[in-house]
């Protein structure tokens, strides 16, 4: 990429980041708003990202990369249930901290989070933990079930839950699926 293209892409992502962080609803952030906030033409947005969904995916991927790096550096040792609970807890925190952006992404695929780019990565990690605890037979399905417990629409529905309440629920879920984490 040319230097100005890299600069424009960075400006667009920074502007989109600010706008999504300030919004209360994903539909409040338009491509026009992002272009104005980034100080670029609308054509620049479409050249770099294709459409609004491409922009949302790029921003979510950037934030998700930071989460994956943090999880890789801070993965607890211990049984698979404990590691799965840690992963799910961090996904809930990520979705709460990035509420509008994750809702926009999960709602963009015809309301399906399964089409989000990061879904496959999280599923693969959880399927590995399930296979380690229970064997490979049902690992694929159970990983989908575990991820359903942290869908953005559920996190939004339970927005008033404390971290402690989430942790209790995730502990019960992971223990029931993977065995006792203690």
C-alpha positions, 0 to 999 in steps of 0.5 A: 500500500502507498503511504497515503493509503495506509494513512487513510486506512488508519484514519478511517479505522480510528474514526470508526472506532470512536464513532462505534464506541460513542454510539448506543445502536450499531445503526447510528454509525453510517459510512457518511459519518465515518468518512466525515470523521476520518476526513476522507471521501466516501470513495476511500471507504469503499475502496479500502473496505468494500462496504459498511460490513467490510469496515465493521469486520476490519475494525472488529478484526483489529480489536479481536487480534488484540484480544487473541494476543492478550489471551495467548499471553494470559492463558491459564494452566489447568483443566480444559473447563478452567481454560474454556471458562477463562476464554468465555469470560474474556469473550463476554468482557470483550463483547461488553466493552465493544457492545455496539461493534459486536452487535453490528457484526453479529447482526450483519450476517442475516442475524447470524454470528456464525458468519463473523470472521472470528467465530471460526477461530473461537470455535476451533479453540473451544472444540480443542478444549472439549476434545481434550476433556471429552474426546472428539466425538461431540467437540464440534457441536459442544463448542457451538453450544458454548459460544451460543452462551456468549452471543452478543444479543445474549450479552446485550440482554443480560447487560445488567448482570455483574461480572460475578453473576456471569462468572457463576453462570459460565462456571456452571456451564463449563463444568457441565459440558467439560467436567469439574474445573477445580 
